[in-house]
Amino acid sequence: MTEVRRRRTQAERSAGTRAALLDAAIRMLREHGYGATTTMLVAAEAGVSRGAMLHQFRTKADLMTFVVEAVYEEELERYAEHFRGMKDTRRIVRAYPEVVWEVLSRPSGVAVLEILQGSRSDHVLAEKLAPIQARIEEDALRHVRETTGVADTSMAMMRLIVWAVRGLSIASVLTPRPEEVAASVRLLSRLVDAGFETGVLRLDGTGAAQ
């Protein structure tokens, strides 16, 4: 007996279109940068019609904010996988630079950084992105506190690690020898460890780095 193939629902078709556009937007942002990444370029890369694109995202700013939110949700899952089962706070913080590098140096991480940089000159995007980015940062810091157990006063250290790695992720795209950037990340891990050994960094936030 021939099996009748179930037709996808409208919600399933919509989700599939958005997933294709997300993947295409990440590729185009990484390859061409924010300025050259148009909605039509993304639609063509995704194999999606102009009408289907506009049905999902009316403007470039709508598409870009979707990318930022979707990538953040995926990053949370990756961090949870990396740190699952790790209980020792100092061990977690020591591992943090290389874990952040593994997560943020992916094409999606570079794409988000392109969007953040692009918002400086795109006022429509900046207006839409500001409340989203503020919510993401607040939520990210909450997850850092829950994962690492570090004091609120140590958040400057964690923020420094994240943004240092974001900068290195761009360097990895531009440099002819990306392996040298990975060496810089390993050095950052050693510097964090040395900070604990010397007392410059303290998990309770009372170190000399304050």
Backbone as JSON, one array per atom type, in Angstrom:
{
  "sequence": "MTEVRRRRTQAERSAGTRAALLDAAIRMLREHGYGATTTMLVAAEAGVSRGAMLHQFRTKADLMTFVVEAVYEEELERYAEHFRGMKDTRRIVRAYPEVVWEVLSRPSGVAVLEILQGSRSDHVLAEKLAPIQARIEEDALRHVRETTGVADTSMAMMRLIVWAVRGLSIASVLTPRPEEVAASVRLLSRLVDAGFETGVLRLDGTGAAQ",
  "N": [[0.85, -1.2, 0.0], [0.59, 2.16, -0.9], [2.23, 4.75, 0.79], [0.79, 7.65, 2.06], [2.03, 10.81, 1.73], [2.44, 13.2, 4.23], [1.29, 16.5, 4.07], [3.11, 19.48, 4.62], [2.44, 21.76, 7.26], [1.34, 25.23, 7.27], [2.75, 26.6, 9.24], [5.01, 24.97, 9.5], [6.14, 25.21, 6.95], [6.71, 27.92, 6.96], [8.58, 28.04, 9.06], [10.63, 26.53, 7.92], [11.35, 28.18, 5.77], [12.31, 30.43, 7.15], [14.49, 29.29, 8.48], [16.13, 28.66, 6.31], [16.65, 31.22, 5.33], [17.98, 32.29, 7.51], [20.38, 30.75, 7.59], [21.44, 31.48, 5.1], [21.73, 34.25, 5.39], [23.69, 34.39, 7.39], [25.88, 33.25, 6.03], [26.24, 35.15, 3.93], [26.72, 37.53, 5.34], [29.11, 36.9, 6.63], [30.79, 36.47, 4.43], [30.55, 38.79, 2.83], [30.14, 41.04, 4.41], [28.29, 43.53, 6.36], [27.31, 45.84, 4.96], [27.16, 45.09, 2.22], [25.38, 43.04, 2.24], [22.33, 42.4, 1.21], [18.71, 42.12, 1.37], [17.74, 40.88, -0.92], [19.99, 39.59, -1.9], [20.37, 37.72, 0.11], [17.96, 36.29, -0.11], [18.25, 35.17, -2.68], [20.5, 33.55, -2.24], [19.4, 31.77, -0.45], [17.56, 30.52, -2.0], [14.98, 31.44, -2.12], [11.94, 33.07, -2.96], [11.34, 36.56, -3.8], [8.89, 37.44, -2.85], [8.35, 35.55, -0.83], [10.42, 36.13, 0.91], [9.75, 38.78, 1.68], [7.38, 38.26, 2.94], [8.2, 37.07, 5.28], [10.16, 38.83, 6.34], [9.99, 42.17, 6.36], [11.84, 44.21, 6.06], [15.4, 44.91, 5.82], [16.43, 45.41, 8.34], [14.62, 44.02, 9.96], [15.25, 41.38, 9.24], [17.93, 41.25, 10.08], [17.79, 41.63, 12.88], [16.4, 39.36, 13.55], [18.35, 37.43, 12.93], [20.29, 38.0, 14.9], [18.89, 37.37, 17.28], [18.23, 34.65, 16.85], [20.75, 33.44, 16.57], [21.8, 33.93, 19.09], [20.19, 32.3, 20.74], [20.98, 29.79, 19.83], [23.66, 29.86, 20.59], [23.46, 29.85, 23.39], [22.64, 27.22, 23.83], [24.93, 25.86, 23.0], [26.85, 26.73, 24.86], [25.75, 25.61, 27.16], [26.06, 22.88, 26.59], [28.87, 22.67, 26.57], [29.59, 23.25, 29.22], [28.21, 21.48, 30.76], [27.98, 19.4, 33.53], [30.29, 20.37, 34.69], [31.46, 21.57, 37.71], [33.24, 22.97, 39.3], [34.03, 26.25, 39.96], [36.35, 27.79, 39.4], [37.63, 26.19, 37.52], [35.78, 26.3, 35.44], [35.88, 29.04, 34.75], [38.53, 29.26, 33.95], [38.41, 27.73, 31.64], [36.83, 29.28, 30.1], [37.67, 31.32, 28.08], [38.51, 29.74, 25.81], [36.24, 28.23, 25.31], [34.35, 30.22, 24.73], [35.6, 31.21, 22.45], [35.34, 28.99, 20.72], [32.6, 29.03, 20.35], [31.93, 31.7, 19.48], [33.59, 32.2, 17.3], [32.6, 30.91, 15.15], [30.94, 31.01, 11.89], [28.4, 32.17, 12.37], [28.8, 33.7, 14.68], [30.61, 35.63, 13.75], [28.95, 36.82, 11.88], [26.99, 38.04, 13.51], [28.57, 39.95, 14.79], [29.2, 41.55, 12.6], [26.67, 42.62, 12.14], [26.25, 44.09, 14.5], [28.29, 46.01, 14.25], [27.41, 47.19, 11.89], [25.11, 48.47, 12.75], [25.92, 50.88, 13.74], [25.98, 52.75, 11.71], [23.57, 52.42, 10.49], [20.68, 53.66, 11.18], [18.03, 52.84, 11.43], [18.25, 50.1, 11.89], [19.75, 50.26, 14.26], [17.89, 51.35, 16.05], [15.96, 49.33, 16.22], [17.53, 47.26, 17.12], [18.67, 47.97, 19.57], [16.99, 47.58, 22.02], [16.76, 44.8, 21.89], [19.41, 43.9, 21.99], [20.12, 44.85, 24.49], [18.46, 43.31, 26.13], [19.46, 40.77, 25.5], [22.11, 40.97, 26.46], [21.65, 41.3, 29.21], [20.39, 38.88, 29.78], [22.42, 37.12, 29.03], [24.45, 37.72, 30.9], [23.15, 36.87, 33.19], [23.08, 34.12, 32.7], [25.83, 33.63, 32.71], [26.46, 34.15, 35.39], [24.96, 32.11, 36.61], [26.15, 29.86, 35.49], [28.93, 30.01, 36.06], [29.14, 30.92, 38.67], [30.42, 33.19, 39.54], [30.96, 36.32, 41.28], [28.88, 39.29, 41.06], [30.54, 41.5, 40.86], [32.64, 40.54, 39.46], [31.95, 40.52, 36.87], [33.05, 42.26, 35.01], [35.43, 41.08, 34.27], [34.48, 38.79, 32.92], [33.08, 39.97, 30.84], [35.17, 41.24, 29.52], [36.58, 39.02, 28.55], [34.71, 37.96, 26.71], [34.4, 40.05, 24.8], [37.0, 40.44, 23.94], [37.43, 38.03, 22.64], [35.48, 38.23, 20.65], [36.6, 40.27, 19.08], [38.92, 38.95, 18.24], [37.75, 37.01, 16.67], [37.02, 38.38, 14.37], [39.56, 39.06, 13.51], [40.46, 36.55, 12.78], [39.21, 36.14, 10.38], [40.38, 38.03, 8.75], [43.16, 37.73, 8.86], [46.01, 36.18, 7.23], [46.92, 33.92, 8.44], [45.15, 32.13, 10.27], [45.57, 30.33, 12.36], [47.29, 31.53, 14.11], [45.72, 33.27, 15.49], [44.16, 31.6, 17.06], [46.15, 30.81, 18.78], [46.44, 33.13, 20.23], [44.09, 33.13, 21.67], [44.51, 30.96, 23.34], [46.6, 32.03, 24.81], [45.2, 34.03, 26.14], [43.67, 32.46, 27.87], [45.73, 31.48, 29.49], [46.58, 33.86, 30.64], [44.35, 34.55, 32.17], [44.44, 32.44, 33.99], [46.92, 33.0, 35.18], [46.24, 35.37, 36.38], [44.58, 34.52, 38.45], [46.44, 33.09, 39.95], [48.18, 35.07, 40.84], [46.54, 36.74, 42.25], [45.47, 38.95, 41.08], [43.09, 38.56, 39.76], [40.0, 37.64, 41.14], [37.51, 35.38, 42.12], [35.51, 36.24, 43.78], [35.34, 38.84, 43.25], [37.01, 40.65, 44.55], [39.56, 41.18, 43.79], [42.66, 42.73, 42.6], [42.01, 43.71, 40.15], [39.75, 45.25, 40.14]],
  "CA": [[0.0, 0.0, 0.0], [1.4, 3.38, -1.01], [2.1, 5.64, 1.94], [0.42, 9.03, 1.71], [2.96, 11.75, 2.36], [1.74, 14.28, 4.91], [1.64, 17.85, 3.63], [3.59, 20.34, 5.7], [1.54, 22.84, 7.63], [1.84, 26.57, 6.98], [3.76, 26.93, 10.25], [6.22, 24.22, 9.17], [6.73, 25.83, 5.75], [7.26, 29.21, 7.39], [9.79, 27.76, 9.84], [11.65, 26.1, 6.97], [11.81, 29.36, 5.04], [13.11, 31.26, 8.06], [15.76, 28.6, 8.71], [16.95, 28.82, 5.1], [17.08, 32.62, 5.28], [18.97, 32.47, 8.57], [21.65, 30.18, 7.14], [21.94, 32.28, 3.98], [22.16, 35.55, 5.92], [24.97, 34.17, 8.08], [26.93, 33.07, 5.01], [26.47, 36.4, 3.21], [27.34, 38.49, 6.27], [30.51, 36.52, 6.85], [31.56, 36.59, 3.19], [30.48, 40.11, 2.18], [29.99, 42.13, 5.36], [26.93, 44.03, 6.55], [26.9, 46.79, 3.93], [26.88, 44.44, 0.94], [24.38, 41.99, 2.42], [20.97, 42.9, 1.01], [17.68, 41.09, 1.52], [17.64, 40.13, -2.17], [21.15, 38.7, -1.95], [20.09, 36.61, 1.03], [16.88, 35.49, -0.69], [18.81, 34.4, -3.79], [21.37, 32.52, -1.66], [18.55, 30.78, 0.22], [16.64, 29.91, -2.96], [13.65, 31.88, -1.7], [11.44, 34.15, -3.81], [11.25, 37.88, -3.18], [7.64, 37.49, -2.1], [8.49, 34.76, 0.39], [11.29, 36.9, 1.8], [9.01, 39.91, 2.23], [6.36, 37.73, 3.84], [8.86, 36.79, 6.56], [10.9, 39.99, 6.83], [9.67, 43.3, 5.49], [13.0, 45.07, 5.87], [16.7, 44.35, 6.18], [16.56, 45.49, 9.8], [13.85, 42.91, 10.52], [16.03, 40.16, 9.03], [19.15, 41.28, 10.89], [17.46, 41.41, 14.3], [16.07, 37.93, 13.64], [19.62, 36.7, 12.95], [20.91, 38.21, 16.21], [18.16, 36.61, 18.3], [18.34, 33.21, 16.58], [22.12, 33.01, 16.87], [21.98, 33.94, 20.55], [19.55, 31.1, 21.3], [21.84, 28.65, 19.51], [24.87, 29.97, 21.4], [23.14, 29.4, 24.74], [22.64, 25.75, 23.82], [26.31, 25.4, 22.88], [27.5, 26.94, 26.15], [25.22, 24.61, 28.1], [26.7, 21.6, 26.27], [30.28, 22.71, 26.95], [29.8, 23.33, 30.67], [27.39, 20.49, 31.45], [28.74, 18.5, 34.4], [31.41, 21.06, 35.33], [30.97, 22.19, 38.95], [34.26, 23.83, 39.91], [33.94, 27.59, 39.38], [37.63, 28.22, 38.84], [37.86, 25.4, 36.31], [34.9, 26.84, 34.4], [36.38, 30.34, 34.31], [39.77, 29.0, 33.2], [38.06, 27.19, 30.32], [35.9, 30.19, 29.44], [38.14, 31.92, 26.83], [38.52, 28.82, 24.67], [34.85, 27.86, 25.01], [33.77, 31.38, 24.05], [36.19, 31.23, 21.11], [34.73, 27.93, 19.91], [31.23, 29.42, 20.04], [31.8, 32.98, 18.79], [34.38, 32.29, 16.07], [31.87, 30.27, 14.06], [30.39, 32.01, 10.97], [27.26, 32.89, 12.96], [29.33, 34.71, 15.59], [31.15, 36.71, 12.93], [27.8, 37.5, 11.28], [26.39, 38.92, 14.52], [29.46, 41.1, 14.98], [28.99, 42.42, 11.44], [25.4, 43.33, 12.36], [26.47, 45.08, 15.57], [29.07, 47.1, 13.67], [26.57, 47.86, 10.91], [24.1, 49.3, 13.41], [26.48, 52.21, 14.03], [25.66, 53.66, 10.61], [22.2, 52.15, 10.06], [19.9, 54.13, 12.32], [16.82, 52.02, 11.56], [18.69, 48.88, 12.56], [20.16, 50.59, 15.63], [16.69, 51.55, 16.87], [15.34, 48.02, 16.44], [18.46, 46.34, 17.77], [19.06, 48.41, 20.92], [16.32, 46.86, 23.12], [17.06, 43.37, 21.77], [20.77, 43.67, 22.46], [20.12, 45.07, 25.95], [17.86, 42.12, 26.74], [20.39, 39.66, 25.33], [23.25, 41.13, 27.38], [21.18, 41.03, 30.57], [20.15, 37.44, 29.88], [23.72, 36.45, 28.95], [25.12, 37.88, 32.18], [22.47, 35.99, 34.14], [23.56, 32.76, 32.43], [27.22, 33.55, 33.16], [26.43, 34.03, 36.85], [24.45, 30.79, 36.97], [27.08, 28.82, 35.04], [30.26, 30.11, 36.66], [29.08, 31.21, 40.09], [31.24, 34.34, 39.91], [30.24, 37.44, 41.86], [28.52, 40.36, 40.13], [31.67, 42.4, 40.69], [33.61, 39.92, 38.55], [31.39, 40.52, 35.52], [33.95, 42.99, 34.11], [36.37, 40.09, 33.76], [33.8, 37.94, 31.96], [32.78, 40.8, 29.67], [36.44, 41.42, 28.82], [36.87, 37.79, 27.81], [33.79, 37.82, 25.58], [34.65, 41.03, 23.74], [38.33, 40.15, 23.38], [37.26, 36.92, 21.7], [34.75, 38.75, 19.48], [37.57, 40.95, 18.24], [39.79, 37.94, 17.63], [37.0, 36.29, 15.63], [37.16, 39.17, 13.15], [40.96, 38.91, 13.1], [40.64, 35.24, 12.15], [38.73, 36.26, 9.01], [41.24, 38.95, 8.01], [44.57, 37.34, 8.85], [46.33, 35.06, 6.35], [47.29, 32.76, 9.26], [44.16, 32.05, 11.37], [46.05, 29.53, 13.49], [47.95, 32.42, 15.06], [44.66, 33.85, 16.32], [43.85, 30.57, 18.05], [47.22, 30.87, 19.78], [46.14, 34.28, 21.08], [43.03, 32.7, 22.59], [45.15, 30.12, 24.37], [47.34, 32.95, 25.67], [44.21, 34.67, 27.01], [43.37, 31.49, 28.92], [46.86, 31.45, 30.42], [46.58, 35.13, 31.38], [43.31, 34.42, 33.19], [44.97, 31.54, 35.01], [47.96, 33.74, 35.91], [45.55, 36.36, 37.21], [44.16, 33.84, 39.68], [47.62, 32.71, 40.72], [48.8, 36.27, 41.44], [45.57, 37.49, 43.03], [44.92, 40.06, 40.31], [41.7, 38.16, 39.53], [39.38, 36.89, 42.24], [36.14, 35.0, 41.77], [34.57, 36.97, 44.62], [35.33, 40.23, 42.82], [37.78, 41.53, 45.44], [40.95, 41.24, 43.33], [43.23, 44.03, 42.25], [41.53, 44.17, 38.85], [38.58, 46.1, 40.29]],
  "C": [[0.89, 1.25, 0.0], [1.15, 4.3, 0.17], [1.8, 7.05, 1.47], [1.33, 9.98, 2.47], [2.19, 12.92, 2.96], [2.22, 15.63, 4.39], [2.09, 18.67, 4.83], [2.57, 21.42, 5.99], [2.16, 24.18, 7.25], [2.94, 26.96, 7.97], [5.08, 26.22, 9.95], [6.92, 24.81, 7.95], [7.38, 27.15, 6.11], [8.56, 29.02, 8.16], [10.94, 27.32, 8.93], [12.23, 27.25, 6.18], [12.71, 30.22, 5.91], [14.46, 30.61, 8.35], [16.69, 28.76, 7.52], [17.48, 30.24, 4.99], [18.13, 32.91, 6.35], [20.34, 31.96, 8.12], [22.27, 31.02, 6.03], [22.45, 33.63, 4.47], [23.5, 35.44, 6.62], [26.11, 34.04, 7.08], [27.27, 34.39, 4.32], [27.13, 37.45, 4.09], [28.81, 38.16, 6.48], [31.35, 36.76, 5.6], [31.65, 38.02, 2.67], [30.4, 41.28, 3.14], [28.57, 42.68, 5.38], [26.47, 44.89, 5.38], [26.48, 46.14, 2.63], [25.81, 43.36, 1.04], [22.98, 42.59, 2.34], [19.97, 41.75, 1.2], [17.57, 40.25, 0.25], [18.81, 39.17, -2.35], [20.91, 37.48, -1.07], [19.01, 35.7, 0.46], [17.41, 34.6, -1.81], [19.69, 33.26, -3.26], [20.55, 31.4, -1.03], [17.64, 30.04, -0.75], [15.19, 30.23, -2.64], [13.21, 33.04, -2.58], [11.39, 35.47, -3.05], [9.99, 37.99, -2.33], [7.71, 36.73, -0.8], [9.37, 35.47, 1.4], [10.49, 38.02, 2.48], [7.9, 39.45, 3.17], [6.94, 37.47, 5.23], [9.49, 38.04, 7.17], [10.69, 41.16, 5.88], [10.89, 44.14, 5.16], [14.29, 44.32, 6.22], [16.88, 44.35, 7.69], [15.8, 44.36, 10.48], [14.63, 41.59, 10.4], [17.24, 40.12, 9.95], [18.86, 41.05, 12.38], [17.05, 39.95, 14.53], [17.35, 37.1, 13.73], [20.26, 36.8, 14.34], [20.22, 37.35, 17.27], [18.31, 35.1, 18.1], [19.72, 32.68, 16.92], [22.35, 32.96, 18.37], [21.37, 32.69, 21.18], [20.4, 29.86, 21.02], [23.11, 28.67, 20.37], [24.62, 29.52, 22.84], [23.17, 27.88, 24.83], [24.07, 25.21, 23.77], [27.06, 25.59, 24.2], [27.04, 25.89, 27.16], [25.86, 23.25, 27.87], [28.14, 21.57, 26.77], [30.46, 22.58, 28.47], [28.99, 22.31, 31.46], [28.3, 19.55, 32.26], [29.92, 19.15, 35.08], [30.88, 21.83, 36.54], [31.96, 23.19, 39.54], [34.31, 25.19, 39.22], [35.24, 28.01, 38.72], [37.95, 27.46, 37.55], [37.02, 25.93, 35.15], [35.46, 28.14, 33.85], [37.68, 30.18, 33.52], [39.46, 28.54, 31.77], [37.3, 28.21, 29.47], [36.44, 30.79, 28.13], [38.07, 30.98, 25.63], [37.12, 28.33, 24.32], [34.17, 29.0, 24.26], [34.31, 31.47, 22.63], [35.52, 30.19, 20.21], [33.32, 28.32, 19.48], [31.19, 30.65, 19.13], [32.6, 33.08, 17.5], [33.73, 31.56, 14.9], [31.31, 31.35, 13.12], [29.24, 32.8, 11.56], [27.73, 33.96, 13.93], [29.89, 35.9, 14.85], [30.01, 37.51, 12.3], [27.15, 38.47, 12.26], [27.27, 40.14, 14.76], [29.37, 42.06, 13.81], [27.71, 43.25, 11.62], [25.58, 44.42, 13.41], [27.26, 46.27, 15.05], [28.23, 47.9, 12.67], [25.54, 48.78, 11.54], [24.62, 50.69, 13.75], [26.11, 53.21, 12.95], [24.26, 53.47, 10.06], [21.27, 52.47, 11.22], [18.61, 53.33, 12.53], [17.16, 50.72, 12.29], [19.04, 49.16, 14.01], [18.95, 50.72, 16.55], [16.02, 50.23, 17.19], [16.22, 47.12, 17.31], [18.72, 46.69, 19.23], [18.33, 47.65, 22.04], [16.59, 45.36, 23.08], [18.43, 43.07, 22.35], [20.87, 43.87, 23.97], [19.55, 43.86, 26.67], [18.79, 40.93, 26.65], [21.55, 39.76, 26.31], [22.83, 40.83, 28.81], [20.98, 39.53, 30.78], [21.47, 36.67, 29.86], [24.47, 36.54, 30.27], [24.48, 37.0, 33.26], [22.95, 34.55, 33.95], [25.01, 32.59, 32.88], [27.27, 33.37, 34.67], [26.0, 32.63, 37.27], [25.44, 29.69, 36.62], [28.37, 28.82, 35.83], [30.22, 30.3, 38.16], [29.92, 32.4, 40.51], [30.36, 35.46, 40.45], [29.93, 38.49, 40.8], [29.7, 41.28, 39.85], [32.76, 41.81, 39.81], [33.11, 39.91, 37.11], [32.28, 41.27, 34.54], [34.95, 42.03, 33.48], [35.72, 39.24, 32.67], [33.48, 38.71, 30.68], [34.05, 41.03, 28.85], [36.78, 40.2, 27.99], [36.01, 37.71, 26.55], [34.15, 38.78, 24.45], [36.05, 40.91, 23.17], [38.22, 39.05, 22.34], [36.48, 37.37, 20.47], [35.71, 39.46, 18.53], [38.5, 39.98, 17.53], [39.07, 37.15, 16.54], [37.03, 37.04, 14.31], [38.59, 39.05, 12.61], [41.17, 37.59, 12.36], [40.15, 35.24, 10.71], [39.72, 37.04, 8.16], [42.67, 38.46, 7.87], [44.84, 36.2, 7.87], [46.7, 33.79, 7.12], [46.36, 32.66, 10.47], [44.66, 31.27, 12.58], [46.76, 30.4, 14.53], [46.93, 33.09, 15.99], [44.26, 32.87, 17.41], [44.91, 30.55, 19.15], [47.0, 32.04, 20.74], [45.05, 33.94, 22.09], [43.61, 31.84, 23.7], [45.97, 30.98, 25.34], [46.38, 33.65, 26.63], [43.83, 33.74, 28.16], [44.49, 31.45, 29.96], [46.93, 32.73, 31.25], [45.52, 35.11, 32.48], [43.81, 33.55, 34.33], [46.04, 32.25, 35.85], [47.35, 34.79, 36.81], [45.07, 35.76, 38.52], [45.36, 33.53, 40.57], [48.23, 33.9, 41.46], [47.84, 37.06, 42.32], [45.01, 38.7, 42.32], [43.44, 39.81, 40.01], [41.22, 37.33, 40.7], [37.95, 36.59, 41.85], [35.1, 35.72, 42.61], [34.56, 38.46, 44.29], [36.16, 41.17, 43.66], [39.23, 41.67, 45.0], [41.38, 42.63, 42.93], [42.72, 44.57, 40.94], [40.35, 45.1, 38.97], [38.92, 47.56, 40.08]]
}
